[in-house]
Amino acid sequence: MAVRKRHSSEEIVRKLRRADELTAEGKTGEEIAAELRLSPAMLYNWRRACGRRIATPPRSSRSCASRRAA
């Protein structure tokens, strides 16, 4: 049985930024997810929770929504 990995907020931000770069290069969501070693569903959920673009550096909070509200 596979062990689930919890991604740190810094890692999520880094992967979402890389996903934005790959999107600009014209890659599909499935190609991006494969390159970042994520499932397409996880990438989709992270984008919904954190927004498409992340301009601020990560904080210690795990929730992206609370980060935008602060």
N, CA, C, O and CB atoms as a CASP TS submission, in Angstrom:
PFRMAT TS
TARGET T0000
AUTHOR 0000-0000-0000
METHOD Language model
MODEL 1
PARENT N/A
ATOM      1  N   MET     1       0.841  -1.177   0.000  1.00  0.00           N
ATOM      2  CA  MET     1       0.000   0.000   0.000  1.00  0.00           C
ATOM      3  C   MET     1       0.888   1.242   0.000  1.00  0.00           C
ATOM      4  O   MET     1       1.835   1.334   0.781  1.00  0.00           O
ATOM      5  CB  MET     1      -0.958  -0.003   1.217  1.00  0.00           C
ATOM      6  N   ALA     2       0.582   2.182  -0.866  1.00  0.00           N
ATOM      7  CA  ALA     2       1.380   3.388  -1.001  1.00  0.00           C
ATOM      8  C   ALA     2       1.135   4.323   0.183  1.00  0.00           C
ATOM      9  O   ALA     2       0.032   4.395   0.725  1.00  0.00           O
ATOM     10  CB  ALA     2       1.060   4.100  -2.324  1.00  0.00           C
ATOM     11  N   VAL     3       2.175   5.022   0.560  1.00  0.00           N
ATOM     12  CA  VAL     3       2.081   5.986   1.650  1.00  0.00           C
ATOM     13  C   VAL     3       1.754   7.344   1.039  1.00  0.00           C
ATOM     14  O   VAL     3       2.402   7.773   0.084  1.00  0.00           O
ATOM     15  CB  VAL     3       3.409   6.039   2.490  1.00  0.00           C
ATOM     16  N   ARG     4       0.756   8.016   1.588  1.00  0.00           N
ATOM     17  CA  ARG     4       0.392   9.341   1.107  1.00  0.00           C
ATOM     18  C   ARG     4       1.436  10.351   1.532  1.00  0.00           C
ATOM     19  O   ARG     4       1.970  10.282   2.639  1.00  0.00           O
ATOM     20  CB  ARG     4      -0.990   9.751   1.625  1.00  0.00           C
ATOM     21  N   LYS     5       1.726  11.290   0.644  1.00  0.00           N
ATOM     22  CA  LYS     5       2.687  12.336   0.949  1.00  0.00           C
ATOM     23  C   LYS     5       1.960  13.660   1.124  1.00  0.00           C
ATOM     24  O   LYS     5       1.129  14.043   0.301  1.00  0.00           O
ATOM     25  CB  LYS     5       3.753  12.443  -0.157  1.00  0.00           C
ATOM     26  N   ARG     6       2.278  14.335   2.184  1.00  0.00           N
ATOM     27  CA  ARG     6       1.755  15.681   2.398  1.00  0.00           C
ATOM     28  C   ARG     6       2.758  16.661   1.814  1.00  0.00           C
ATOM     29  O   ARG     6       3.939  16.631   2.159  1.00  0.00           O
ATOM     30  CB  ARG     6       1.497  15.968   3.921  1.00  0.00           C
ATOM     31  N   HIS     7       2.292  17.516   0.941  1.00  0.00           N
ATOM     32  CA  HIS     7       3.161  18.520   0.346  1.00  0.00           C
ATOM     33  C   HIS     7       3.160  19.766   1.233  1.00  0.00           C
ATOM     34  O   HIS     7       2.110  20.182   1.722  1.00  0.00           O
ATOM     35  CB  HIS     7       2.705  18.866  -1.103  1.00  0.00           C
ATOM     36  N   SER     8       4.323  20.352   1.437  1.00  0.00           N
ATOM     37  CA  SER     8       4.391  21.585   2.219  1.00  0.00           C
ATOM     38  C   SER     8       3.807  22.726   1.387  1.00  0.00           C
ATOM     39  O   SER     8       3.709  22.620   0.164  1.00  0.00           O
ATOM     40  CB  SER     8       5.864  21.901   2.648  1.00  0.00           C
ATOM     41  N   SER     9       3.425  23.798   2.042  1.00  0.00           N
ATOM     42  CA  SER     9       2.842  24.928   1.317  1.00  0.00           C
ATOM     43  C   SER     9       3.858  25.525   0.343  1.00  0.00           C
ATOM     44  O   SER     9       3.484  25.991  -0.732  1.00  0.00           O
ATOM     45  CB  SER     9       2.350  26.008   2.305  1.00  0.00           C
ATOM     46  N   GLU    10       5.141  25.512   0.712  1.00  0.00           N
ATOM     47  CA  GLU    10       6.185  26.020  -0.177  1.00  0.00           C
ATOM     48  C   GLU    10       6.288  25.154  -1.428  1.00  0.00           C
ATOM     49  O   GLU    10       6.466  25.664  -2.535  1.00  0.00           O
ATOM     50  CB  GLU    10       7.541  26.068   0.553  1.00  0.00           C
ATOM     51  N   GLU    11       6.177  23.851  -1.243  1.00  0.00           N
ATOM     52  CA  GLU    11       6.257  22.926  -2.371  1.00  0.00           C
ATOM     53  C   GLU    11       5.050  23.097  -3.297  1.00  0.00           C
ATOM     54  O   GLU    11       5.191  23.032  -4.518  1.00  0.00           O
ATOM     55  CB  GLU    11       6.342  21.472  -1.868  1.00  0.00           C
ATOM     56  N   ILE    12       3.882  23.313  -2.727  1.00  0.00           N
ATOM     57  CA  ILE    12       2.681  23.533  -3.529  1.00  0.00           C
ATOM     58  C   ILE    12       2.834  24.790  -4.372  1.00  0.00           C
ATOM     59  O   ILE    12       2.533  24.780  -5.565  1.00  0.00           O
ATOM     60  CB  ILE    12       1.437  23.640  -2.630  1.00  0.00           C
ATOM     61  N   VAL    13       3.298  25.867  -3.759  1.00  0.00           N
ATOM     62  CA  VAL    13       3.482  27.126  -4.474  1.00  0.00           C
ATOM     63  C   VAL    13       4.500  26.951  -5.594  1.00  0.00           C
ATOM     64  O   VAL    13       4.284  27.429  -6.707  1.00  0.00           O
ATOM     65  CB  VAL    13       3.930  28.239  -3.510  1.00  0.00           C
ATOM     66  N   ARG    14       5.602  26.276  -5.311  1.00  0.00           N
ATOM     67  CA  ARG    14       6.648  26.047  -6.314  1.00  0.00           C
ATOM     68  C   ARG    14       6.090  25.243  -7.496  1.00  0.00           C
ATOM     69  O   ARG    14       6.362  25.567  -8.652  1.00  0.00           O
ATOM     70  CB  ARG    14       7.855  25.304  -5.681  1.00  0.00           C
ATOM     71  N   LYS    15       5.316  24.203  -7.205  1.00  0.00           N
ATOM     72  CA  LYS    15       4.763  23.369  -8.274  1.00  0.00           C
ATOM     73  C   LYS    15       3.690  24.121  -9.070  1.00  0.00           C
ATOM     74  O   LYS    15       3.594  23.944 -10.284  1.00  0.00           O
ATOM     75  CB  LYS    15       4.174  22.076  -7.688  1.00  0.00           C
ATOM     76  N   LEU    16       2.896  24.945  -8.415  1.00  0.00           N
ATOM     77  CA  LEU    16       1.892  25.724  -9.138  1.00  0.00           C
ATOM     78  C   LEU    16       2.550  26.769 -10.035  1.00  0.00           C
ATOM     79  O   LEU    16       2.068  27.030 -11.136  1.00  0.00           O
ATOM     80  CB  LEU    16       0.933  26.404  -8.155  1.00  0.00           C
ATOM     81  N   ARG    17       3.637  27.361  -9.578  1.00  0.00           N
ATOM     82  CA  ARG    17       4.364  28.316 -10.428  1.00  0.00           C
ATOM     83  C   ARG    17       4.943  27.610 -11.645  1.00  0.00           C
ATOM     84  O   ARG    17       4.880  28.125 -12.761  1.00  0.00           O
ATOM     85  CB  ARG    17       5.491  29.011  -9.632  1.00  0.00           C
ATOM     86  N   ARG    18       5.506  26.430 -11.424  1.00  0.00           N
ATOM     87  CA  ARG    18       6.050  25.646 -12.546  1.00  0.00           C
ATOM     88  C   ARG    18       4.917  25.243 -13.494  1.00  0.00           C
ATOM     89  O   ARG    18       5.098  25.245 -14.711  1.00  0.00           O
ATOM     90  CB  ARG    18       6.802  24.377 -12.026  1.00  0.00           C
ATOM     91  N   ALA    19       3.764  24.901 -12.946  1.00  0.00           N
ATOM     92  CA  ALA    19       2.613  24.541 -13.775  1.00  0.00           C
ATOM     93  C   ALA    19       2.193  25.728 -14.643  1.00  0.00           C
ATOM     94  O   ALA    19       1.830  25.539 -15.804  1.00  0.00           O
ATOM     95  CB  ALA    19       1.431  24.075 -12.893  1.00  0.00           C
ATOM     96  N   ASP    20       2.237  26.938 -14.106  1.00  0.00           N
ATOM     97  CA  ASP    20       1.907  28.126 -14.887  1.00  0.00           C
ATOM     98  C   ASP    20       2.892  28.313 -16.031  1.00  0.00           C
ATOM     99  O   ASP    20       2.499  28.676 -17.140  1.00  0.00           O
ATOM    100  CB  ASP    20       1.895  29.367 -13.994  1.00  0.00           C
ATOM    101  N   GLU    21       4.183  28.064 -15.761  1.00  0.00           N
ATOM    102  CA  GLU    21       5.200  28.172 -16.813  1.00  0.00           C
ATOM    103  C   GLU    21       4.935  27.152 -17.915  1.00  0.00           C
ATOM    104  O   GLU    21       5.020  27.475 -19.100  1.00  0.00           O
ATOM    105  CB  GLU    21       6.616  27.968 -16.227  1.00  0.00           C
ATOM    106  N   LEU    22       4.614  25.927 -17.525  1.00  0.00           N
ATOM    107  CA  LEU    22       4.359  24.872 -18.510  1.00  0.00           C
ATOM    108  C   LEU    22       3.084  25.144 -19.303  1.00  0.00           C
ATOM    109  O   LEU    22       3.005  24.819 -20.488  1.00  0.00           O
ATOM    110  CB  LEU    22       4.260  23.512 -17.816  1.00  0.00           C
ATOM    111  N   THR    23       2.083  25.743 -18.645  1.00  0.00           N
ATOM    112  CA  THR    23       0.855  26.113 -19.338  1.00  0.00           C
ATOM    113  C   THR    23       1.162  27.160 -20.407  1.00  0.00           C
ATOM    114  O   THR    23       0.625  27.092 -21.513  1.00  0.00           O
ATOM    115  CB  THR    23      -0.200  26.646 -18.338  1.00  0.00           C
ATOM    116  N   ALA    24       2.017  28.122 -20.086  1.00  0.00           N
ATOM    117  CA  ALA    24       2.399  29.157 -21.041  1.00  0.00           C
ATOM    118  C   ALA    24       3.147  28.564 -22.234  1.00  0.00           C
ATOM    119  O   ALA    24       3.100  29.114 -23.335  1.00  0.00           O
ATOM    120  CB  ALA    24       3.262  30.217 -20.354  1.00  0.00           C
ATOM    121  N   GLU    25       3.836  27.443 -22.017  1.00  0.00           N
ATOM    122  CA  GLU    25       4.543  26.761 -23.097  1.00  0.00           C
ATOM    123  C   GLU    25       3.598  25.934 -23.960  1.00  0.00           C
ATOM    124  O   GLU    25       4.009  25.407 -24.994  1.00  0.00           O
ATOM    125  CB  GLU    25       5.633  25.870 -22.527  1.00  0.00           C
ATOM    126  N   GLY    26       2.323  25.811 -23.546  1.00  0.00           N
ATOM    127  CA  GLY    26       1.339  25.111 -24.346  1.00  0.00           C
ATOM    128  C   GLY    26       1.123  23.655 -23.977  1.00  0.00           C
ATOM    129  O   GLY    26       0.513  22.910 -24.744  1.00  0.00           O
ATOM    130  N   LYS    27       1.612  23.234 -22.815  1.00  0.00           N
ATOM    131  CA  LYS    27       1.422  21.845 -22.392  1.00  0.00           C
ATOM    132  C   LYS    27       0.012  21.650 -21.841  1.00  0.00           C
ATOM    133  O   LYS    27      -0.607  22.589 -21.340  1.00  0.00           O
ATOM    134  CB  LYS    27       2.475  21.449 -21.330  1.00  0.00           C
ATOM    135  N   THR    28      -0.483  20.423 -21.941  1.00  0.00           N
ATOM    136  CA  THR    28      -1.813  20.106 -21.428  1.00  0.00           C
ATOM    137  C   THR    28      -1.733  19.828 -19.925  1.00  0.00           C
ATOM    138  O   THR    28      -0.650  19.644 -19.369  1.00  0.00           O
ATOM    139  CB  THR    28      -2.418  18.887 -22.179  1.00  0.00           C
ATOM    140  N   GLY    29      -2.892  19.801 -19.288  1.00  0.00           N
ATOM    141  CA  GLY    29      -2.954  19.542 -17.854  1.00  0.00           C
ATOM    142  C   GLY    29      -2.380  18.185 -17.486  1.00  0.00           C
ATOM    143  O   GLY    29      -1.708  18.051 -16.464  1.00  0.00           O
ATOM    144  N   GLU    30      -2.637  17.183 -18.306  1.00  0.00           N
ATOM    145  CA  GLU    30      -2.107  15.847 -18.026  1.00  0.00           C
ATOM    146  C   GLU    30      -0.593  15.802 -18.172  1.00  0.00           C
ATOM    147  O   GLU    30       0.082  15.138 -17.385  1.00  0.00           O
ATOM    148  CB  GLU    30      -2.746  14.819 -18.954  1.00  0.00           C
ATOM    149  N   GLU    31      -0.048  16.497 -19.166  1.00  0.00           N
ATOM    150  CA  GLU    31       1.403  16.552 -19.345  1.00  0.00           C
ATOM    151  C   GLU    31       2.067  17.276 -18.177  1.00  0.00           C
ATOM    152  O   GLU    31       3.121  16.863 -17.693  1.00  0.00           O
ATOM    153  CB  GLU    31       1.754  17.250 -20.668  1.00  0.00           C
ATOM    154  N   ILE    32       1.438  18.353 -17.738  1.00  0.00           N
ATOM    155  CA  ILE    32       1.968  19.123 -16.608  1.00  0.00           C
ATOM    156  C   ILE    32       1.967  18.267 -15.352  1.00  0.00           C
ATOM    157  O   ILE    32       2.965  18.211 -14.634  1.00  0.00           O
ATOM    158  CB  ILE    32       1.141  20.413 -16.381  1.00  0.00           C
ATOM    159  N   ALA    33       0.855  17.602 -15.086  1.00  0.00           N
ATOM    160  CA  ALA    33       0.754  16.755 -13.895  1.00  0.00           C
ATOM    161  C   ALA    33       1.804  15.649 -13.921  1.00  0.00           C
ATOM    162  O   ALA    33       2.407  15.346 -12.891  1.00  0.00           O
ATOM    163  CB  ALA    33      -0.651  16.144 -13.788  1.00  0.00           C
ATOM    164  N   ALA    34       2.025  15.049 -15.073  1.00  0.00           N
ATOM    165  CA  ALA    34       3.022  13.986 -15.180  1.00  0.00           C
ATOM    166  C   ALA    34       4.424  14.526 -14.906  1.00  0.00           C
ATOM    167  O   ALA    34       5.214  13.879 -14.218  1.00  0.00           O
ATOM    168  CB  ALA    34       2.966  13.338 -16.571  1.00  0.00           C
ATOM    169  N   GLU    35       4.736  15.707 -15.441  1.00  0.00           N
ATOM    170  CA  GLU    35       6.069  16.281 -15.220  1.00  0.00           C
ATOM    171  C   GLU    35       6.293  16.657 -13.760  1.00  0.00           C
ATOM    172  O   GLU    35       7.402  16.525 -13.242  1.00  0.00           O
ATOM    173  CB  GLU    35       6.265  17.511 -16.102  1.00  0.00           C
ATOM    174  N   LEU    36       5.233  17.127 -13.096  1.00  0.00           N
ATOM    175  CA  LEU    36       5.352  17.522 -11.687  1.00  0.00           C
ATOM    176  C   LEU    36       5.153  16.343 -10.736  1.00  0.00           C
ATOM    177  O   LEU    36       5.237  16.502  -9.518  1.00  0.00           O
ATOM    178  CB  LEU    36       4.341  18.613 -11.366  1.00  0.00           C
ATOM    179  N   ARG    37       4.889  15.163 -11.296  1.00  0.00           N
ATOM    180  CA  ARG    37       4.662  13.943 -10.516  1.00  0.00           C
ATOM    181  C   ARG    37       3.467  14.088  -9.582  1.00  0.00           C
ATOM    182  O   ARG    37       3.529  13.744  -8.402  1.00  0.00           O
ATOM    183  CB  ARG    37       5.909  13.591  -9.709  1.00  0.00           C
ATOM    184  N   LEU    38       2.369  14.611 -10.148  1.00  0.00           N
ATOM    185  CA  LEU    38       1.103  14.781  -9.440  1.00  0.00           C
ATOM    186  C   LEU    38       0.008  14.121 -10.260  1.00  0.00           C
ATOM    187  O   LEU    38       0.195  13.822 -11.439  1.00  0.00           O
ATOM    188  CB  LEU    38       0.784  16.292  -9.190  1.00  0.00           C
ATOM    189  N   SER    39      -1.124  13.898  -9.633  1.00  0.00           N
ATOM    190  CA  SER    39      -2.278  13.463 -10.406  1.00  0.00           C
ATOM    191  C   SER    39      -2.934  14.715 -10.994  1.00  0.00           C
ATOM    192  O   SER    39      -2.857  15.790 -10.400  1.00  0.00           O
ATOM    193  CB  SER    39      -3.291  12.638  -9.519  1.00  0.00           C
ATOM    194  N   PRO    40      -3.572  14.582 -12.147  1.00  0.00           N
ATOM    195  CA  PRO    40      -4.273  15.742 -12.712  1.00  0.00           C
ATOM    196  C   PRO    40      -5.327  16.305 -11.755  1.00  0.00           C
ATOM    197  O   PRO    40      -5.556  17.514 -11.719  1.00  0.00           O
ATOM    198  CB  PRO    40      -4.933  15.358 -14.034  1.00  0.00           C
ATOM    199  N   ALA    41      -5.967  15.423 -10.982  1.00  0.00           N
ATOM    200  CA  ALA    41      -6.981  15.885 -10.029  1.00  0.00           C
ATOM    201  C   ALA    41      -6.359  16.737  -8.925  1.00  0.00           C
ATOM    202  O   ALA    41      -6.944  17.738  -8.512  1.00  0.00           O
ATOM    203  CB  ALA    41      -7.718  14.690  -9.414  1.00  0.00           C
ATOM    204  N   MET    42      -5.187  16.348  -8.450  1.00  0.00           N
ATOM    205  CA  MET    42      -4.530  17.122  -7.392  1.00  0.00           C
ATOM    206  C   MET    42      -4.140  18.505  -7.911  1.00  0.00           C
ATOM    207  O   MET    42      -4.324  19.505  -7.217  1.00  0.00           O
ATOM    208  CB  MET    42      -3.282  16.376  -6.864  1.00  0.00           C
ATOM    209  N   LEU    43      -3.605  18.560  -9.124  1.00  0.00           N
ATOM    210  CA  LEU    43      -3.236  19.840  -9.721  1.00  0.00           C
ATOM    211  C   LEU    43      -4.470  20.733  -9.866  1.00  0.00           C
ATOM    212  O   LEU    43      -4.420  21.925  -9.564  1.00  0.00           O
ATOM    213  CB  LEU    43      -2.562  19.625 -11.095  1.00  0.00           C
ATOM    214  N   TYR    44      -5.561  20.154 -10.323  1.00  0.00           N
ATOM    215  CA  TYR    44      -6.814  20.894 -10.473  1.00  0.00           C
ATOM    216  C   TYR    44      -7.290  21.433  -9.123  1.00  0.00           C
ATOM    217  O   TYR    44      -7.667  22.600  -9.013  1.00  0.00           O
ATOM    218  CB  TYR    44      -7.897  19.997 -11.100  1.00  0.00           C
ATOM    219  N   ASN    45      -7.273  20.587  -8.109  1.00  0.00           N
ATOM    220  CA  ASN    45      -7.740  21.012  -6.781  1.00  0.00           C
ATOM    221  C   ASN    45      -6.852  22.085  -6.186  1.00  0.00           C
ATOM    222  O   ASN    45      -7.354  23.025  -5.569  1.00  0.00           O
ATOM    223  CB  ASN    45      -7.803  19.822  -5.835  1.00  0.00           C
ATOM    224  N   TRP    46      -5.546  21.970  -6.355  1.00  0.00           N
ATOM    225  CA  TRP    46      -4.637  23.005  -5.855  1.00  0.00           C
ATOM    226  C   TRP    46      -4.907  24.334  -6.541  1.00  0.00           C
ATOM    227  O   TRP    46      -4.916  25.382  -5.896  1.00  0.00           O
ATOM    228  CB  TRP    46      -3.174  22.590  -6.067  1.00  0.00           C
ATOM    229  N   ARG    47      -5.125  24.290  -7.843  1.00  0.00           N
ATOM    230  CA  ARG    47      -5.406  25.532  -8.570  1.00  0.00           C
ATOM    231  C   ARG    47      -6.718  26.155  -8.108  1.00  0.00           C
ATOM    232  O   ARG    47      -6.812  27.375  -7.976  1.00  0.00           O
ATOM    233  CB  ARG    47      -5.455  25.270 -10.079  1.00  0.00           C
ATOM    234  N   ARG    48      -7.711  25.343  -7.865  1.00  0.00           N
ATOM    235  CA  ARG    48      -8.990  25.876  -7.367  1.00  0.00           C
ATOM    236  C   ARG    48      -8.830  26.477  -5.980  1.00  0.00           C
ATOM    237  O   ARG    48      -9.391  27.537  -5.700  1.00  0.00           O
ATOM    238  CB  ARG    48     -10.060  24.773  -7.336  1.00  0.00           C
ATOM    239  N   ALA    49      -8.074  25.818  -5.104  1.00  0.00           N
ATOM    240  CA  ALA    49      -7.917  26.277  -3.725  1.00  0.00           C
ATOM    241  C   ALA    49      -7.006  27.497  -3.623  1.00  0.00           C
ATOM    242  O   ALA    49      -7.261  28.391  -2.816  1.00  0.00           O
ATOM    243  CB  ALA    49      -7.368  25.155  -2.866  1.00  0.00           C
ATOM    244  N   CYS    50      -5.964  27.543  -4.417  1.00  0.00           N
ATOM    245  CA  CYS    50      -4.948  28.591  -4.280  1.00  0.00           C
ATOM    246  C   CYS    50      -5.033  29.663  -5.349  1.00  0.00           C
ATOM    247  O   CYS    50      -4.346  30.680  -5.254  1.00  0.00           O
ATOM    248  CB  CYS    50      -3.586  27.980  -4.311  1.00  0.00           C
ATOM    249  N   GLY    51      -5.837  29.464  -6.336  1.00  0.00           N
ATOM    250  CA  GLY    51      -5.900  30.428  -7.424  1.00  0.00           C
ATOM    251  C   GLY    51      -4.913  30.074  -8.509  1.00  0.00           C
ATOM    252  O   GLY    51      -3.960  29.331  -8.274  1.00  0.00           O
ATOM    253  N   ARG    52      -5.132  30.593  -9.677  1.00  0.00           N
ATOM    254  CA  ARG    52      -4.271  30.274 -10.823  1.00  0.00           C
ATOM    255  C   ARG    52      -2.876  30.866 -10.664  1.00  0.00           C
ATOM    256  O   ARG    52      -1.885  30.198 -10.960  1.00  0.00           O
ATOM    257  CB  ARG    52      -4.902  30.784 -12.116  1.00  0.00           C
ATOM    258  N   ARG    53      -2.788  32.074 -10.213  1.00  0.00           N
ATOM    259  CA  ARG    53      -1.486  32.733 -10.074  1.00  0.00           C
ATOM    260  C   ARG    53      -1.242  33.038  -8.595  1.00  0.00           C
ATOM    261  O   ARG    53      -2.142  33.487  -7.886  1.00  0.00           O
ATOM    262  CB  ARG    53      -1.422  34.045 -10.933  1.00  0.00           C
ATOM    263  N   ILE    54      -0.048  32.794  -8.156  1.00  0.00           N
ATOM    264  CA  ILE    54       0.314  33.080  -6.766  1.00  0.00           C
ATOM    265  C   ILE    54       1.437  34.109  -6.802  1.00  0.00           C
ATOM    266  O   ILE    54       2.554  33.803  -7.220  1.00  0.00           O
ATOM    267  CB  ILE    54       0.752  31.769  -5.986  1.00  0.00           C
ATOM    268  N   ALA    55       1.138  35.329  -6.362  1.00  0.00           N
ATOM    269  CA  ALA    55       2.104  36.413  -6.440  1.00  0.00           C
ATOM    270  C   ALA    55       2.869  36.609  -5.138  1.00  0.00           C
ATOM    271  O   ALA    55       3.963  37.172  -5.142  1.00  0.00           O
ATOM    272  CB  ALA    55       1.407  37.690  -6.817  1.00  0.00           C
ATOM    273  N   THR    56       2.313  36.159  -4.042  1.00  0.00           N
ATOM    274  CA  THR    56       2.956  36.387  -2.757  1.00  0.00           C
ATOM    275  C   THR    56       3.766  35.160  -2.341  1.00  0.00           C
ATOM    276  O   THR    56       3.406  34.038  -2.700  1.00  0.00           O
ATOM    277  CB  THR    56       1.909  36.731  -1.683  1.00  0.00           C
ATOM    278  N   PRO    57       4.848  35.354  -1.593  1.00  0.00           N
ATOM    279  CA  PRO    57       5.610  34.208  -1.116  1.00  0.00           C
ATOM    280  C   PRO    57       4.806  33.418  -0.088  1.00  0.00           C
ATOM    281  O   PRO    57       3.919  33.976   0.558  1.00  0.00           O
ATOM    282  CB  PRO    57       6.944  34.664  -0.512  1.00  0.00           C
ATOM    283  N   PRO    58       5.097  32.140   0.072  1.00  0.00           N
ATOM    284  CA  PRO    58       4.338  31.318   1.015  1.00  0.00           C
ATOM    285  C   PRO    58       4.559  31.740   2.459  1.00  0.00           C
ATOM    286  O   PRO    58       5.625  32.229   2.831  1.00  0.00           O
ATOM    287  CB  PRO    58       4.711  29.863   0.850  1.00  0.00           C
ATOM    288  N   ARG    59       3.529  31.538   3.254  1.00  0.00           N
ATOM    289  CA  ARG    59       3.625  31.786   4.693  1.00  0.00           C
ATOM    290  C   ARG    59       3.546  30.456   5.398  1.00  0.00           C
ATOM    291  O   ARG    59       3.484  29.413   4.748  1.00  0.00           O
ATOM    292  CB  ARG    59       2.505  32.751   5.192  1.00  0.00           C
ATOM    293  N   SER    60       3.548  30.473   6.700  1.00  0.00           N
ATOM    294  CA  SER    60       3.549  29.221   7.446  1.00  0.00           C
ATOM    295  C   SER    60       2.192  28.518   7.415  1.00  0.00           C
ATOM    296  O   SER    60       2.112  27.323   7.700  1.00  0.00           O
ATOM    297  CB  SER    60       3.955  29.479   8.877  1.00  0.00           C
ATOM    298  N   SER    61       1.144  29.231   7.081  1.00  0.00           N
ATOM    299  CA  SER    61      -0.196  28.646   7.040  1.00  0.00           C
ATOM    300  C   SER    61      -0.305  27.628   5.914  1.00  0.00           C
ATOM    301  O   SER    61       0.267  27.826   4.842  1.00  0.00           O
ATOM    302  CB  SER    61      -1.257  29.742   6.868  1.00  0.00           C
ATOM    303  N   ARG    62      -1.039  26.533   6.149  1.00  0.00           N
ATOM    304  CA  ARG    62      -1.216  25.520   5.119  1.00  0.00           C
ATOM    305  C   ARG    62      -2.361  25.867   4.164  1.00  0.00           C
ATOM    306  O   ARG    62      -2.411  25.339   3.053  1.00  0.00           O
ATOM    307  CB  ARG    62      -1.469  24.169   5.762  1.00  0.00           C
ATOM    308  N   SER    63      -3.254  26.721   4.566  1.00  0.00           N
ATOM    309  CA  SER    63      -4.412  27.039   3.756  1.00  0.00           C
ATOM    310  C   SER    63      -4.131  28.219   2.828  1.00  0.00           C
ATOM    311  O   SER    63      -3.740  29.292   3.287  1.00  0.00           O
ATOM    312  CB  SER    63      -5.606  27.341   4.646  1.00  0.00           C
ATOM    313  N   CYS    64      -4.325  28.026   1.548  1.00  0.00           N
ATOM    314  CA  CYS    64      -4.124  29.105   0.583  1.00  0.00           C
ATOM    315  C   CYS    64      -5.198  30.169   0.709  1.00  0.00           C
ATOM    316  O   CYS    64      -4.936  31.355   0.509  1.00  0.00           O
ATOM    317  CB  CYS    64      -4.106  28.552  -0.834  1.00  0.00           C
ATOM    318  N   ALA    65      -6.405  29.742   1.042  1.00  0.00           N
ATOM    319  CA  ALA    65      -7.500  30.692   1.179  1.00  0.00           C
ATOM    320  C   ALA    65      -7.233  31.661   2.326  1.00  0.00           C
ATOM    321  O   ALA    65      -7.497  32.856   2.194  1.00  0.00           O
ATOM    322  CB  ALA    65      -8.823  29.955   1.403  1.00  0.00           C
ATOM    323  N   SER    66      -6.715  31.169   3.447  1.00  0.00           N
ATOM    324  CA  SER    66      -6.416  32.067   4.558  1.00  0.00           C
ATOM    325  C   SER    66      -5.257  32.983   4.210  1.00  0.00           C
ATOM    326  O   SER    66      -5.166  34.091   4.740  1.00  0.00           O
ATOM    327  CB  SER    66      -6.097  31.271   5.823  1.00  0.00           C
ATOM    328  N   ARG    67      -4.367  32.538   3.327  1.00  0.00           N
ATOM    329  CA  ARG    67      -3.247  33.360   2.911  1.00  0.00           C
ATOM    330  C   ARG    67      -3.734  34.546   2.108  1.00  0.00           C
ATOM    331  O   ARG    67      -3.236  35.659   2.274  1.00  0.00           O
ATOM    332  CB  ARG    67      -2.248  32.543   2.102  1.00  0.00           C
ATOM    333  N   ARG    68      -4.717  34.314   1.226  1.00  0.00           N
ATOM    334  CA  ARG    68      -5.226  35.419   0.414  1.00  0.00           C
ATOM    335  C   ARG    68      -6.052  36.383   1.241  1.00  0.00           C
ATOM    336  O   ARG    68      -6.085  37.577   0.941  1.00  0.00           O
ATOM    337  CB  ARG    68      -6.059  34.889  -0.740  1.00  0.00           C
ATOM    338  N   ALA    69      -6.719  35.895   2.274  1.00  0.00           N
ATOM    339  CA  ALA    69      -7.575  36.736   3.113  1.00  0.00           C
ATOM    340  C   ALA    69      -6.734  37.622   4.036  1.00  0.00           C
ATOM    341  O   ALA    69      -7.190  38.687   4.452  1.00  0.00           O
ATOM    342  CB  ALA    69      -8.536  35.863   3.946  1.00  0.00           C
ATOM    343  N   ALA    70      -5.532  37.200   4.353  1.00  0.00           N
ATOM    344  CA  ALA    70      -4.686  37.929   5.308  1.00  0.00           C
ATOM    345  C   ALA    70      -4.096  39.180   4.713  1.00  0.00           C
ATOM    346  O   ALA    70      -3.364  39.900   5.392  1.00  0.00           O
ATOM    347  CB  ALA    70      -3.577  37.047   5.806  1.00  0.00           C
TER
END
